[in-house]
Amino acid sequence: MQEVEYKCYTNKGSWKITALNDHEALRKALWFCWRDGEDFDRIEYRRCGEHYILRISVLDLNSQECWTI
């Protein structure tokens, strides 16, 4: 399996990481944010016309609303 490129956005800017899959990309991004004292916002994946965003969210079952941390 080949690593692909993701772009991580934080409160201090953005940077690129490579990972084998979404799970590893999120794990790496959170670790680098923790290490560098940055606040994680999102990860973007763009390749061959495919584009999606990964965020950390909290689902409030009482109000049926989704809150992004």
N, C-alpha and C positions, 0 to 999 in steps of 0.2 A: 504494500500500500504506500502511496506517495503522499508526502506532506503538501498541504495547500496553504495559501496565504489568507490571513484574516486581518482586519484592521480594528484595533481597540480604541475606543474613545473614553477619555477621562476628563476630570475637572481641569486638568493642566494641559490638555491637548490630545494628540492621537499618535499611535505608533503601530507598526505592523509586527505580526507574529506568524509563525508557521506551526501547523499542527496536523495530525493525522485525521482528526474528526472534530465535530462541534464540542463534544465533551472535553477533549483535551485542550482545545482552544480556550474554552471558558475557564478551565482549571489554571492554565498558564497565565491568562490575563488577570485573574483574581490574585494569583500569587505575586505577579510583578507589581500590581497596584498596592498590595499589602506591603511589599518590600520597599517600594519607592514612596509610600505615603500619599498615594493618589486615590481619588474616589472613582470607582468604576461606573461607567454610564451604559455602554453597549459594545457589542462586537458586530461588525458587518462582514458578510461574505459575498464576494462578487466574482463570478467566473462563468464564461461562456453564456451570457444572457441570464444566468441564474443569480438572484440577489435576495438575501434575507438578513434580518437583524435578530441577534440574540440579546435578551435583557434578563435581569433578575426581577421577578415580580412576586407580589403577595396577593393571594386571592382571599378576600373577605367574604366568607360564606353567609354572613348575616345580612349584608347589604347587596350581595351579588355584584360587587364592583371589583375591578382589578386595579391594584395600586402598584406603581413602579417605584422601587426603592431608589 
